[in-house]
Amino acid sequence: MQEYHYTARIYDPLLSSAVRPIRNRIVSLIKRYKYRSILDVCCGTGEQLKLLKEQGIEGVGVDLSEAMLKVAGRGKHKADCLNQDASQMEYGKETFDLAMTTFALHEKSPETARAIVEEMLRVTAKGGDILIVDYELSEKTSPLYKMLVYIIERIAGGEHYRNFRSYIDAGGLPALLKGTSLTEVKRYYFARHSIVLLLLRKEA
Ligand SMILES: C[S@@+](CC[C@H](N)C(=O)[O-])C[C@H]1O[C@@H](n2cnc3c(N)ncnc32)[C@H](O)[C@@H]1O
């Protein structure tokens, strides 16, 4: 997959500090709920898995971009990421206590995003959790941040931007999760209400 071929190397230097509060919150939630097996879906550069590893917490990731996976495999705390399509993963059903995906669903086509959510549900154990971080733009979002989100996504361009627009126009995460039997456990907002972190539980 050629996606992120040119941006993989600058992805963390550009975004790390802005997303660090979110990544830190994920680390604390994972510590609090003591998940034993963790999957990061569309793990990108593996930054979240590396932060977890720093704290002695192991997890695995999947991504389709060779360039992102290359970055994931570098550094002191190399992330354990495999080249797999998140919409049809090779893991068996109910393999993980926690499946998470951060900043990935908004850039996929509605069909792929839904397939990824369904795959996350399939590989998560009964009573296990699903954690999703993505944009949520509402009347509570600061207009400045809303504009920033549109600018960032516009720069990402092409299909990425078209998918982002469809995601927002269709109603974002609530629409994507409609019909799934997940119960909300926790919800946090970041960046002036432009980003949401949802922790959801699958039926036991
Ligand atoms: C915006 S990045 C997010 C990366 C990371 N989760 C983060 O928080 O920074 C989206 C990632 O989704 C990956 N991706 C796109 N389609 C995919 C698919 N079908 N299966 C697995 N990964 C995919 C891209 O390669 C990219 O690394």
The ligand as an SDF file (V2000), in Angstrom:
LIG
                    3D

 27 29  0  0  0  0  0  0  0  0999 V2000
   -4.2910    8.5210   10.2580 C   0  0  0  0  0  0  0  0  0  0  0  0
   -3.3820    7.0450   10.3840 S   0  0  0  0  0  0  0  0  0  0  0  0
   -3.6130    6.6890   12.1100 C   0  0  0  0  0  0  0  0  0  0  0  0
   -2.4610    5.9200   12.6680 C   0  0  0  0  0  0  0  0  0  0  0  0
   -2.4880    5.6750   14.1820 C   0  0  0  0  0  0  0  0  0  0  0  0
   -3.6150    4.8800   14.5880 N   0  0  0  0  0  0  0  0  0  0  0  0
   -2.4150    6.9370   14.9860 C   0  0  0  0  0  0  0  0  0  0  0  0
   -3.1400    7.0790   15.9690 O   0  0  0  0  0  0  0  0  0  0  0  0
   -1.5870    7.7860   14.6660 O   0  0  0  0  0  0  0  0  0  0  0  0
   -4.4080    5.8280    9.6180 C   0  0  0  0  0  0  0  0  0  0  0  0
   -3.7150    4.5060    9.3750 C   0  0  0  0  0  0  0  0  0  0  0  0
   -4.6340    3.5700    8.8040 O   0  0  0  0  0  0  0  0  0  0  0  0
   -3.8990    2.7170    7.9320 C   0  0  0  0  0  0  0  0  0  0  0  0
   -4.8210    1.9810    7.0560 N   0  0  0  0  0  0  0  0  0  0  0  0
   -5.5590    2.4680    6.0390 C   0  0  0  0  0  0  0  0  0  0  0  0
   -6.3640    1.4940    5.5420 N   0  0  0  0  0  0  0  0  0  0  0  0
   -6.0840    0.3610    6.2590 C   0  0  0  0  0  0  0  0  0  0  0  0
   -6.5770   -0.9710    6.2350 C   0  0  0  0  0  0  0  0  0  0  0  0
   -7.5340   -1.3530    5.3810 N   0  0  0  0  0  0  0  0  0  0  0  0
   -6.0500   -1.8560    7.1120 N   0  0  0  0  0  0  0  0  0  0  0  0
   -5.0900   -1.4940    7.9920 C   0  0  0  0  0  0  0  0  0  0  0  0
   -4.5930   -0.2400    8.0680 N   0  0  0  0  0  0  0  0  0  0  0  0
   -5.0940    0.6790    7.2220 C   0  0  0  0  0  0  0  0  0  0  0  0
   -2.9600    3.6700    7.2250 C   0  0  0  0  0  0  0  0  0  0  0  0
   -1.8860    3.0000    6.6430 O   0  0  0  0  0  0  0  0  0  0  0  0
   -2.5490    4.5730    8.3920 C   0  0  0  0  0  0  0  0  0  0  0  0
   -1.3790    4.1170    9.0180 O   0  0  0  0  0  0  0  0  0  0  0  0
  1  2  1  0
  2  3  1  0
  2 10  1  0
  3  4  1  0
  4  5  1  0
  5  6  1  0
  5  7  1  0
  7  8  2  0
  7  9  1  0
 10 11  1  0
 11 12  1  0
 11 26  1  0
 12 13  1  0
 13 14  1  0
 13 24  1  0
 14 15  1  0
 14 23  1  0
 15 16  2  0
 16 17  1  0
 17 18  1  0
 17 23  2  0
 18 19  1  0
 18 20  2  0
 20 21  1  0
 21 22  2  0
 22 23  1  0
 24 25  1  0
 24 26  1  0
 26 27  1  0
M  CHG  2   2   1   9  -1
M  END
$$$$
